[in-house]
Amino acid sequence: MMIGKKLNSSRPVALAEVKELLREKTEGKELGYEQDMTAKYVKKFSRIPKAKVDKLVEELRAIEGIDEQSAIRIADLMPEENETVIAVLPRGTKISEEQLEQAVKIVESYRK
């Protein structure tokens, strides 16, 4: 809980962006417990750099049925199977098998 801080806005962010934000905010400073745990988590699970994540999210959003939040989750998970893509989409999302395969292929191109 942040005492004395007001939330001005919120938006979904990828792990790679969290990693960069933490690095910028804590440069030359000792990390608090929560920041340290978050830094360890993003270091372990962030798979590609922020610049690539931004491009990947943009490409995924071009697929009908994938919104920004879902695209960011997909970019964080880097799924190898259609079922994993389905798992991160909101319930009731209408998306074809071809679109799922397209999403997995796009992710695969960034994995290399």
N, C-alpha and C positions, 0 to 999 in steps of 0.2 A: 504494500500500500504506500502510495506516495503522498506524504502530508504536504499541504500547501501548493500542490500542483493541480492545475485545471486542465481537463481534457478538451482540447480545441477541436479536434477532428480525429477520425479513425479510418483506416483503410487496410485491406489485406496486404501483407508483405511476405515475400519469399524469404526463406532461411538465409540465402546469400545476402540479401539486403539487411537483415538483422545483424549478420556478421559484420558487415561494413559499418552500420550505424554504431554498434558496440565499440568497434575499433576506433572510430572517430571520437565518440563521446568520452572514452576512457583512456585516450592516448596520454601516457605519462602519469596516469592515476592508478591507484590500487582499486581493484574491482570489489564491489560489495558481494555478499553471498549470492544473491539472486542473479546479479550480472555475471558472476563467475560460472554459475551453473548453466546459465543461458549460453555463455561463450563456449563452454565445453560441449554443450548439445549441438550448437550450430556448426562447430568445428567437425564434429563427428558425422553429422547428417547432411550438411550442405555439400552437394555433389559437383556443382559447376559454379563458375564465377558469376557475379551479378550481371555483367554485360550480356552473357549468354542466356541467363535466366530471362532477362527483359525481352530478348529476341524470341526465345522459346514461348513465352507467355503470349507475345503478339501473334505468333503463328498459330498457337492453339486457339486463341480467341477468334480467329478467322473461321474456325469450324463452327457451324451452326449448332447450338445446344451447349456450347462451352462458354460459361461466363468468366469474368476476371478471377473471381475467387477460386473457381474450379481449376482454371488454367494454372494458377499459382500453386495449388495443391499438387496438381499433376507434375509441375516443374520441380517441386520439392521431392516428390516420391520417385520420379523417373521410372514409371512402370514399364514392365516388359510384356504385360498381357492385357488384353481387353478388359478382363474382369476387374483388374485393379483400377482402370480408368472409370468403369461403371461405379465402383465403390466410393469414389470421391465426388461423383456428381450428385446434386440434390435429388431426392426421391421424386419420381415422376418426370424426370428429364427425358424428352424424346430425342433419341440419337440412334442413328442407324449403325449397323455392323461395319459398313464402309467408313463411316466417320470415326468409329472407334479405332479401326485399323489405321486410318490416316493419323490419328493422334499418336498411336504407338510408334508409327514410322517416323513421325516428326521428333518424338522424344529420342528414338534410337539414333537419329542423325546428330543429336547433341551429346550423346553418350561417348562418342569417339574422341 
